[in-house]
Amino acid sequence: MSGQGGNRLSPEEKAARQARTAAARLYAVQALFQMEAGGQSADRVLAEFSQWRIGRTDEDADMVSAEADEDLFRRVVDGVVNWQSKIDQMTDRGLVAKWPIARIDPVLRALFRAAGAELVASSVPPKVVITEYVRIAQSFFPEGRESKFVNAVLDHMAREARPEAF
């Protein structure tokens, strides 16, 4: 914390916080994908990410994983576990007819579930949630078509989950 009023962050602190938040969301999408693809429990995947991935150095790959807001990471994954049926139903209603969530790319499914958990069970403004998860979609699908699709579906989900915000 800086000395400016006790609760204001410096630009550097704000950027570091935003980077940790963005990393937490990305890790949550990866964890949800891993849970589905590998049939692993949330507890196992949460433990693996905390112990071996988040903020760790992989000397063999000469790579350092990003630091992340681990509380947000856990809240998103736990939120999906607790609210998956509701989130999937909201996602289905946001998708084009005849394309239920079960038929879409598993990375997009994980992304919609992570964003849905934040829309259902957090106080983060919906427009922030949408923007952050569209950025994640762009990192997985740089050609751009999917990010527009993600934006449209998340907008529909946000309006359903929190109509008062629009």
C-alpha positions as CSV (number, residue, x, y, z in Angstrom):
1,M,0.0,0.0,0.0
2,S,1.2,3.4,-0.7
3,G,0.9,6.3,1.7
4,Q,-1.7,8.1,-0.5
5,G,-4.8,7.9,1.6
6,G,-4.0,4.4,3.0
7,N,-5.9,2.4,0.4
8,R,-4.8,3.7,-3.0
9,L,-2.4,1.7,-5.0
10,S,0.5,3.0,-7.0
11,P,0.4,2.4,-10.7
12,E,3.0,-0.4,-10.3
13,E,1.0,-2.0,-7.5
14,K,-2.2,-1.7,-9.5
15,A,-0.5,-3.3,-12.6
16,A,0.9,-6.1,-10.4
17,R,-2.5,-6.8,-8.9
18,Q,-4.2,-6.8,-12.3
19,A,-1.5,-9.3,-13.6
20,R,-2.1,-11.6,-10.6
21,T,-5.9,-11.4,-11.2
22,A,-5.5,-12.1,-14.9
23,A,-3.2,-15.1,-14.2
24,A,-5.7,-16.5,-11.7
25,R,-8.4,-16.5,-14.3
26,L,-6.2,-18.1,-16.9
27,Y,-5.1,-20.8,-14.4
28,A,-8.7,-21.4,-13.5
29,V,-9.6,-22.0,-17.2
30,Q,-6.6,-24.4,-17.5
31,A,-7.6,-26.2,-14.3
32,L,-11.2,-26.6,-15.4
33,F,-10.0,-28.0,-18.7
34,Q,-7.7,-30.4,-16.9
35,M,-10.5,-31.5,-14.6
36,E,-12.7,-32.3,-17.5
37,A,-10.1,-33.8,-19.8
38,G,-8.4,-35.9,-17.1
39,G,-11.5,-36.7,-15.0
40,Q,-9.7,-35.2,-12.0
41,S,-11.3,-33.8,-8.9
42,A,-11.2,-30.1,-8.1
43,D,-9.2,-30.8,-4.9
44,R,-6.5,-32.7,-6.8
45,V,-6.2,-30.0,-9.5
46,L,-6.2,-27.1,-7.0
47,A,-3.5,-28.8,-5.1
48,E,-1.4,-29.5,-8.2
49,F,-1.7,-25.9,-9.5
50,S,-0.8,-24.5,-6.1
51,Q,2.2,-26.8,-5.6
52,W,3.6,-27.2,-9.1
53,R,2.4,-24.4,-11.4
54,I,1.4,-21.0,-9.9
55,G,4.5,-18.9,-9.6
56,R,6.9,-21.8,-9.9
57,T,10.0,-22.1,-12.0
58,D,10.5,-25.0,-14.4
59,E,14.2,-25.2,-14.8
60,D,14.0,-27.8,-17.5
61,A,11.8,-25.5,-19.7
62,D,13.7,-22.4,-18.5
63,M,10.3,-20.9,-17.7
64,V,8.7,-19.1,-14.7
65,S,4.9,-19.4,-14.3
66,A,3.1,-16.2,-13.5
67,E,2.2,-15.3,-9.9
68,A,-1.5,-15.4,-9.4
69,D,-4.2,-14.4,-6.9
70,E,-4.6,-17.9,-5.5
71,D,-7.8,-16.9,-3.6
72,L,-9.5,-15.9,-6.8
73,F,-8.2,-19.0,-8.6
74,R,-9.7,-21.2,-5.9
75,R,-13.0,-19.2,-5.8
76,V,-13.5,-19.6,-9.5
77,V,-12.8,-23.3,-9.6
78,D,-14.9,-23.9,-6.5
79,G,-17.7,-21.7,-7.9
80,V,-17.8,-23.9,-11.0
81,V,-18.0,-27.0,-8.9
82,N,-20.8,-25.5,-6.8
83,W,-22.8,-23.8,-9.7
84,Q,-21.9,-25.9,-12.8
85,S,-25.5,-26.9,-13.6
86,K,-26.7,-23.3,-13.4
87,I,-23.7,-22.0,-15.3
88,D,-24.1,-24.6,-18.1
89,Q,-27.8,-23.8,-18.4
90,M,-27.0,-20.1,-18.8
91,T,-24.3,-20.9,-21.3
92,D,-26.7,-23.1,-23.3
93,R,-29.2,-20.2,-23.5
94,G,-26.4,-18.0,-24.8
95,L,-25.4,-20.4,-27.5
96,V,-26.9,-20.8,-30.9
97,A,-29.7,-23.4,-31.1
98,K,-28.5,-26.9,-31.7
99,W,-25.1,-26.1,-30.2
100,P,-25.4,-27.0,-26.5
101,I,-22.4,-26.5,-24.3
102,A,-21.5,-30.2,-24.6
103,R,-20.7,-29.7,-28.4
104,I,-18.4,-26.7,-28.1
105,D,-14.6,-26.8,-27.8
106,P,-13.5,-27.9,-24.3
107,V,-11.3,-24.9,-23.8
108,L,-14.3,-22.6,-24.5
109,R,-16.4,-24.7,-22.2
110,A,-13.9,-24.2,-19.4
111,L,-13.7,-20.5,-20.1
112,F,-17.5,-20.1,-20.1
113,R,-17.7,-22.0,-16.8
114,A,-15.0,-19.9,-15.2
115,A,-16.6,-16.7,-16.3
116,G,-20.0,-18.0,-15.3
117,A,-18.7,-18.7,-11.8
118,E,-17.7,-15.1,-11.4
119,L,-21.0,-13.8,-12.9
120,V,-23.0,-16.0,-10.5
121,A,-21.1,-15.7,-7.3
122,S,-18.8,-12.6,-7.2
123,S,-19.2,-8.9,-7.0
124,V,-16.8,-8.2,-9.9
125,P,-18.7,-6.0,-12.4
126,P,-20.0,-8.1,-15.4
127,K,-18.2,-5.9,-18.0
128,V,-14.9,-6.6,-16.2
129,V,-15.6,-10.3,-16.2
130,I,-16.5,-10.2,-19.9
131,T,-13.4,-8.2,-20.9
132,E,-11.0,-10.4,-18.9
133,Y,-12.3,-13.7,-20.3
134,V,-12.4,-12.3,-23.9
135,R,-8.7,-11.6,-23.4
136,I,-8.2,-15.2,-22.3
137,A,-10.0,-16.4,-25.4
138,Q,-7.7,-14.3,-27.5
139,S,-4.7,-15.9,-26.0
140,F,-6.1,-19.4,-26.8
141,F,-7.5,-18.4,-30.2
142,P,-5.5,-15.6,-31.6
143,E,-7.2,-15.6,-35.0
144,G,-10.1,-13.6,-33.4
145,R,-13.3,-15.4,-34.4
146,E,-13.7,-17.2,-31.1
147,S,-13.2,-14.0,-29.0
148,K,-16.2,-12.4,-30.7
149,F,-18.2,-15.5,-30.0
150,V,-17.1,-15.5,-26.4
151,N,-18.0,-11.9,-26.0
152,A,-21.5,-12.5,-27.3
153,V,-22.1,-15.6,-25.1
154,L,-20.7,-13.9,-22.0
155,D,-22.8,-10.8,-22.6
156,H,-25.9,-13.0,-22.7
157,M,-24.9,-14.8,-19.6
158,A,-24.1,-11.6,-17.7
159,R,-27.5,-10.1,-18.6
160,E,-29.2,-13.2,-17.3
161,A,-27.1,-13.5,-14.1
162,R,-27.1,-9.8,-13.2
163,P,-29.7,-7.9,-15.1
164,E,-29.5,-5.0,-12.7
165,A,-25.9,-4.2,-13.9
166,F,-27.2,-3.4,-17.4
